[in-house]
Amino acid sequence: MSSGRTLLITGVSRRIGAHLAAHYLARGDRVIGTYRQETAELANLREQGLHAIRIDLTDTAALPGLIDDIAAYTDRLDAIVHNASIWPSDNDCASQPELITQLYQLHVTTPVQLTLALQHRLPAPSLDGRATRTVVFLTDTKVSAGSDGHLHYLSSKAAADSAMRSLAISLAPHTRVNAIAPGLILFHEQDSTEKRANRLAKNLLPFEPGAEVIAESMDYLLDCSAVTGITLPVDCGLNLLNPSARD
Ligand SMILES: NC(=O)c1ccc[n+]([C@@H]2O[C@H](COP(=O)([O-])OP(=O)(O)OC[C@H]3O[C@@H](n4cnc5c(N)ncnc54)[C@H](OP(=O)(O)O)[C@@H]3O)[C@@H](O)[C@H]2O)c1
């Protein structure tokens, strides 16, 4: 995919979403990014040209406004990246059952609705058999192995992975749809030294990769015109060690 594109990335206020937005802005692409919280990263991205839209993506009533805003900003959309996510534990979900609904809304229902609605408002032309738009879901490498602490989170990511394949079928040939399934990419600030060491020991490649590996994977999925309907594990080999590799 050539530069000078327009991308929509959800959840750009921090970490991987912020890194992806900065990566494509630095290349001269136009980036529309959704956020909930104002952050220092978001302020930097605005200075680099980000078109930022504040929205809670679990608020279904707000989605038509988001679609209108995007269509007013651009008549061309080359890529949609469904990055926004929450990661509640099963204990969190037991004490706040509304989180279960939010997981499916954020990881599955909203991305599918948004993808289809934007297809209607900003249709991707099909010229010569090659797709002109790419959609990428961020899922999780543990989807196939399961987890003893994040059943609801992983189930919702599994549903997103399945939705990705159905969309790849229904939106061909003008749109390619794929997923990146990360393993550990970035630790959280509060993770202890012991937790970090234990977690890294489960990888075949025991290092913290950082968000740049997601940008590299995204570049591949945006650029490789013959790839659709795949899930690309980016997990330092963790999937080979499943199902014993648990959090
Ligand atoms: N980091 C990893 O090691 C790792 C591992 C496996 C999978 N992944 C996947 O990779 C993606 C990025 O990971 P990450 O670690 O960067 O995630 P993160 O730090 O949890 O950030 C998630 C983003 O989603 C946004 N978000 C959350 N709830 C939202 C809502 N209701 N409406 C709109 N936006 C919402 C957040 O916005 P606000 O902060 O503004 O609320 C934030 O920008 C996610 O899909 C994640 O599941 C990451």
The ligand as a Gaussian input file, in Angstrom:
#p B3LYP/6-31G(d) Opt

LIG

0 1
 N        0.322000      -5.052000      25.090000
 C        0.379000      -6.380000      24.975000
 O        1.352000      -7.003000      25.439000
 C       -0.751000      -7.112000      24.276000
 C       -0.821000      -8.509000      24.369000
 C       -1.864000      -9.173000      23.722000
 C       -2.803000      -8.463000      22.983000
 N       -2.699000      -7.102000      22.914000
 C       -3.719000      -6.360000      22.139000
 O       -3.104000      -5.293000      21.432000
 C       -3.960000      -4.140000      21.468000
 C       -3.228000      -2.961000      22.114000
 O       -2.733000      -3.345000      23.389000
 P       -2.294000      -2.270000      24.483000
 O       -1.540000      -3.002000      25.519000
 O       -1.722000      -1.078000      23.822000
 O       -3.742000      -1.882000      25.089000
 P       -4.063000      -0.827000      26.268000
 O       -2.838000      -0.237000      26.827000
 O       -5.002000      -1.510000      27.187000
 O       -4.836000       0.342000      25.453000
 C       -6.085000       0.078000      24.945000
 C       -6.648000       1.282000      24.235000
 O       -8.050000       1.003000      24.078000
 C       -8.784000       2.157000      24.466000
 N      -10.089000       1.787000      25.014000
 C      -10.340000       0.957000      26.057000
 N      -11.673000       0.901000      26.280000
 C      -12.255000       1.725000      25.357000
 C      -13.594000       2.091000      25.089000
 N      -14.640000       1.622000      25.811000
 N      -13.841000       2.963000      24.080000
 C      -12.814000       3.459000      23.355000
 N      -11.518000       3.158000      23.557000
 C      -11.248000       2.289000      24.565000
 C       -7.931000       2.842000      25.528000
 O       -8.305000       4.184000      25.540000
 P       -8.315000       5.075000      26.892000
 O       -7.025000       4.779000      27.604000
 O       -8.384000       6.477000      26.338000
 O       -9.485000       4.636000      27.681000
 C       -6.520000       2.584000      25.017000
 O       -6.131000       3.626000      24.134000
 C       -5.211000      -4.536000      22.239000
 O       -6.221000      -4.933000      21.327000
 C       -4.749000      -5.719000      23.066000
 O       -5.789000      -6.614000      23.395000
 C       -1.696000      -6.415000      23.541000

